[in-house]
Every structure is written in C-alpha cells, then in structure tokens.
Amino acid sequence: MTTEQLYDLFEKHHDEFLKFDRIEHPRSRRADLHAFLLLDELCTTYPTRDMVAAGEHDVIYLAPYLDELAVFATEDHIIELIRCGIMVEKLYECLFMFV
C-alpha cells in the first residue's frame, strides 16, 4: 500500500481507537508494548533504533518510517495499532501516541 492508503486506513478505522480488548492474540498484556512489538516485527530497516523517536508534553513520536510500514502492514495490522492507541500525523509523517 502507499502512505496515502495508510492514512486512509487510520481514518477509516478511527472508531477502533483504544479498543485493545478486541485484539484476539495480544503480544503483551499492555497496549503500548503490543504496538511496539508489532511495529518491531513490521519495520526492520533500523532494528537498533529506539522505538520512541521524540517526546513532547504528553505525546511520544515513534521511529518507524511510514513508507516502510505501508509496504509491510496489512489493514488488520493498522487496526491493531489503532486499538493500541497509535495515531498517524500527516504533517510530520510519523506515528504517535499519548502517554
């Protein structure tokens, strides 16, 4: 998929936001850890980079590149990320979440 299609999926499934209990086989009991593990599996270009790229007030910005995520993620993966509280920021072309 393209990054535009990725943005569209985040918008299409916004109603799944923070519904972690709907994930059938969570990788962790914690939503943030599940999201980090899923992103680690999908985005392997920079495996030694920290998952958190930056933080500001109560927001953390995540390191995985959207173009790489778009190549390897399915719609179901995007729904899982949304259920974990992950959002996408078009202006900065990155993933983020509130802490």
C-alpha positions as CSV (number, residue, x, y, z in Angstrom):
1,M,0.0,0.0,0.0
2,T,1.0,3.6,-0.3
3,T,1.4,6.1,2.6
4,E,-1.8,7.8,1.4
5,Q,-3.6,4.5,1.7
6,L,-2.1,4.1,5.1
7,Y,-3.5,7.5,6.2
8,D,-6.9,6.4,4.8
9,L,-6.9,3.3,6.9
10,F,-6.1,5.2,10.1
11,E,-9.1,7.5,9.2
12,K,-11.4,4.7,8.2
13,H,-10.9,2.7,11.4
14,H,-10.7,5.6,13.9
15,D,-13.7,4.1,15.7
16,E,-11.3,1.2,16.9
17,F,-9.2,3.7,18.9
18,L,-8.1,2.3,22.3
19,K,-10.2,-0.9,22.0
20,F,-7.3,-3.1,22.9
21,D,-9.6,-5.8,24.3
22,R,-10.7,-6.5,20.7
23,I,-7.2,-7.8,19.8
24,E,-7.5,-11.6,19.6
25,H,-3.9,-12.7,20.3
26,P,-2.1,-9.8,22.0
27,R,1.7,-9.9,22.1
28,S,1.5,-8.4,25.6
29,R,-1.0,-7.5,28.3
30,R,-0.1,-3.9,27.7
31,A,-1.4,-2.0,24.7
32,D,1.8,0.1,24.2
33,L,4.1,-2.9,24.3
34,H,1.9,-4.8,21.9
35,A,2.1,-1.9,19.5
36,F,5.9,-1.6,19.9
37,L,6.3,-5.4,19.3
38,L,4.1,-5.3,16.2
39,L,6.0,-2.3,14.8
40,D,9.3,-4.1,15.6
41,E,8.1,-7.1,13.5
42,L,6.9,-5.0,10.6
43,C,9.6,-2.3,10.4
44,T,13.1,-3.8,10.4
45,T,15.1,-1.3,8.4
46,Y,16.6,0.2,11.5
47,P,16.4,-2.6,14.1
48,T,18.7,-0.9,16.6
49,R,16.9,2.4,16.7
50,D,14.8,3.1,19.7
51,M,11.0,2.9,19.1
52,V,10.4,6.3,20.6
53,A,12.0,9.0,18.4
54,A,10.9,12.1,20.4
55,G,8.5,13.3,23.1
56,E,6.7,16.5,23.8
57,H,4.4,17.1,26.8
58,D,2.2,14.1,26.8
59,V,2.9,12.8,23.3
60,I,5.6,10.4,22.0
61,Y,6.6,10.2,18.4
62,L,7.6,6.8,17.1
63,A,10.6,6.0,14.9
64,P,9.3,3.6,12.2
65,Y,9.0,5.2,8.8
66,L,5.5,5.3,7.4
67,D,6.7,4.3,3.9
68,E,8.2,1.1,5.3
69,L,5.1,0.4,7.4
70,A,2.9,0.9,4.3
71,V,4.9,-1.8,2.5
72,F,4.6,-4.5,5.1
73,A,1.4,-3.7,7.1
74,T,-2.0,-5.1,6.3
75,E,-5.3,-3.5,7.2
76,D,-5.5,-5.8,10.2
77,H,-2.2,-4.6,11.4
78,I,-3.3,-1.0,11.2
79,I,-6.5,-1.8,13.1
80,E,-4.3,-3.4,15.8
81,L,-2.2,-0.3,16.1
82,I,-5.2,1.9,16.4
83,R,-6.6,-0.4,19.1
84,C,-3.4,0.2,21.0
85,G,-3.7,4.0,20.8
86,I,-1.4,4.7,17.8
87,M,-2.3,7.6,15.6
88,V,-0.7,9.0,12.4
89,E,0.5,12.6,11.9
90,K,0.4,13.7,8.3
91,L,2.2,17.0,8.9
92,Y,5.3,15.3,10.3
93,E,4.8,12.0,8.5
94,C,5.0,9.8,11.7
95,L,3.2,7.7,14.1
96,F,2.5,9.0,17.6
97,M,0.6,8.2,20.8
98,F,-0.4,9.9,24.0
99,V,1.3,8.8,27.2
